[in-house]
Amino acid sequence: MYVCESTSKEKFLQLSYRDLRQRTGIQISNWSKWFNGTMSPTLDTLRRIANDLDMPLLELIEVFEERRSRTIQRSKEIESA
């Protein structure tokens, strides 16, 4: 099992890919694809992540989508600069 520390919404938004990998065991490349919008995790994967991060599933989905939106927006800003 990985780190058992509870994760808040704010903390999730600030965790690096490396931190997320450490806490969940999920590869950095998957996190990158999910946050860039090129792939989506399955519901089973989201349940596992919520368990690993000690977060309610619905809260994880909400903050996950917020982080994905921020990442995609940043990519668009970089492309248009």
Phi and psi in degrees as GROMACS dihedral restraints (atoms count N, CA, C in turn):
[ dihedral_restraints ]
;  ai    aj    ak    al  type     phi  dphi    fc
    3     4     5     6     1   -98.8    20    10
    4     5     6     7     1  -165.7    20    10
    6     7     8     9     1   -56.3    20    10
    7     8     9    10     1   135.2    20    10
    9    10    11    12     1   -99.0    20    10
   10    11    12    13     1     1.2    20    10
   12    13    14    15     1   -62.7    20    10
   13    14    15    16     1   131.3    20    10
   15    16    17    18     1   -65.0    20    10
   16    17    18    19     1   143.3    20    10
   18    19    20    21     1  -115.4    20    10
   19    20    21    22     1   127.2    20    10
   21    22    23    24     1   -86.3    20    10
   22    23    24    25     1   166.0    20    10
   24    25    26    27     1   -57.5    20    10
   25    26    27    28     1   -46.8    20    10
   27    28    29    30     1   -61.7    20    10
   28    29    30    31     1   -40.8    20    10
   30    31    32    33     1   -67.1    20    10
   31    32    33    34     1   -40.1    20    10
   33    34    35    36     1   -59.3    20    10
   34    35    36    37     1   -40.6    20    10
   36    37    38    39     1   -64.1    20    10
   37    38    39    40     1   -22.7    20    10
   39    40    41    42     1  -102.5    20    10
   40    41    42    43     1   -10.4    20    10
   42    43    44    45     1   -66.3    20    10
   43    44    45    46     1   136.3    20    10
   45    46    47    48     1   -75.5    20    10
   46    47    48    49     1   164.3    20    10
   48    49    50    51     1   -57.6    20    10
   49    50    51    52     1   -38.6    20    10
   51    52    53    54     1   -63.1    20    10
   52    53    54    55     1   -43.4    20    10
   54    55    56    57     1   -62.5    20    10
   55    56    57    58     1   -43.0    20    10
   57    58    59    60     1   -63.3    20    10
   58    59    60    61     1   -39.4    20    10
   60    61    62    63     1   -63.6    20    10
   61    62    63    64     1   -43.9    20    10
   63    64    65    66     1   -60.8    20    10
   64    65    66    67     1   -41.6    20    10
   66    67    68    69     1   -77.8    20    10
   67    68    69    70     1   -25.6    20    10
   69    70    71    72     1  -120.1    20    10
   70    71    72    73     1   -20.0    20    10
   72    73    74    75     1    80.0    20    10
   73    74    75    76     1     4.7    20    10
   75    76    77    78     1   -89.1    20    10
   76    77    78    79     1   133.7    20    10
   78    79    80    81     1   -57.5    20    10
   79    80    81    82     1   145.5    20    10
   81    82    83    84     1   -57.7    20    10
   82    83    84    85     1   -38.4    20    10
   84    85    86    87     1   -61.4    20    10
   85    86    87    88     1   -35.8    20    10
   87    88    89    90     1   -66.3    20    10
   88    89    90    91     1   -46.0    20    10
   90    91    92    93     1   -57.8    20    10
   91    92    93    94     1   -44.0    20    10
   93    94    95    96     1   -60.4    20    10
   94    95    96    97     1   -47.2    20    10
   96    97    98    99     1   -63.5    20    10
   97    98    99   100     1   -39.9    20    10
   99   100   101   102     1   -65.8    20    10
  100   101   102   103     1   -45.5    20    10
  102   103   104   105     1   -75.1    20    10
  103   104   105   106     1   -24.0    20    10
  105   106   107   108     1   -84.1    20    10
  106   107   108   109     1    -6.8    20    10
  108   109   110   111     1    82.7    20    10
  109   110   111   112     1    11.1    20    10
  111   112   113   114     1   -86.0    20    10
  112   113   114   115     1   -17.4    20    10
  114   115   116   117     1  -145.6    20    10
  115   116   117   118     1   163.7    20    10
  117   118   119   120     1  -130.8    20    10
  118   119   120   121     1   141.9    20    10
  120   121   122   123     1   -73.1    20    10
  121   122   123   124     1   153.8    20    10
  123   124   125   126     1   -74.7    20    10
  124   125   126   127     1   165.1    20    10
  126   127   128   129     1   -61.9    20    10
  127   128   129   130     1   -39.7    20    10
  129   130   131   132     1   -61.2    20    10
  130   131   132   133     1   -40.1    20    10
  132   133   134   135     1   -66.0    20    10
  133   134   135   136     1   -43.0    20    10
  135   136   137   138     1   -61.6    20    10
  136   137   138   139     1   -39.0    20    10
  138   139   140   141     1   -62.4    20    10
  139   140   141   142     1   -42.7    20    10
  141   142   143   144     1   -64.7    20    10
  142   143   144   145     1   -42.8    20    10
  144   145   146   147     1   -62.1    20    10
  145   146   147   148     1   -45.6    20    10
  147   148   149   150     1   -58.3    20    10
  148   149   150   151     1   -41.7    20    10
  150   151   152   153     1   -65.3    20    10
  151   152   153   154     1   -47.1    20    10
  153   154   155   156     1   -62.1    20    10
  154   155   156   157     1   -34.4    20    10
  156   157   158   159     1   -94.2    20    10
  157   158   159   160     1     0.5    20    10
  159   160   161   162     1    54.3    20    10
  160   161   162   163     1    50.1    20    10
  162   163   164   165     1  -124.1    20    10
  163   164   165   166     1   146.3    20    10
  165   166   167   168     1   -62.1    20    10
  166   167   168   169     1   142.3    20    10
  168   169   170   171     1   -55.9    20    10
  169   170   171   172     1   -47.2    20    10
  171   172   173   174     1   -63.3    20    10
  172   173   174   175     1   -36.8    20    10
  174   175   176   177     1   -65.3    20    10
  175   176   177   178     1   -42.2    20    10
  177   178   179   180     1   -60.5    20    10
  178   179   180   181     1   -46.7    20    10
  180   181   182   183     1   -60.1    20    10
  181   182   183   184     1   -43.4    20    10
  183   184   185   186     1   -60.5    20    10
  184   185   186   187     1   -49.7    20    10
  186   187   188   189     1   -73.3    20    10
  187   188   189   190     1   -30.8    20    10
  189   190   191   192     1   -61.2    20    10
  190   191   192   193     1   -47.0    20    10
  192   193   194   195     1   -65.9    20    10
  193   194   195   196     1   -35.4    20    10
  195   196   197   198     1   -64.4    20    10
  196   197   198   199     1   -44.4    20    10
  198   199   200   201     1   -65.4    20    10
  199   200   201   202     1   -40.3    20    10
  201   202   203   204     1   -60.5    20    10
  202   203   204   205     1   -45.9    20    10
  204   205   206   207     1   -61.1    20    10
  205   206   207   208     1   -43.1    20    10
  207   208   209   210     1   -62.8    20    10
  208   209   210   211     1   -42.5    20    10
  210   211   212   213     1   -63.8    20    10
  211   212   213   214     1   -45.1    20    10
  213   214   215   216     1   -64.7    20    10
  214   215   216   217     1   -41.0    20    10
  216   217   218   219     1   -62.6    20    10
  217   218   219   220     1   -43.9    20    10
  219   220   221   222     1   -60.9    20    10
  220   221   222   223     1   -40.3    20    10
  222   223   224   225     1   -62.2    20    10
  223   224   225   226     1   -42.2    20    10
  225   226   227   228     1   -65.0    20    10
  226   227   228   229     1   -39.2    20    10
  228   229   230   231     1   -64.7    20    10
  229   230   231   232     1   -40.6    20    10
  231   232   233   234     1   -65.7    20    10
  232   233   234   235     1   -42.0    20    10
  234   235   236   237     1   -64.0    20    10
  235   236   237   238     1   -35.6    20    10
  237   238   239   240     1   -86.6    20    10
  238   239   240   241     1    -7.7    20    10
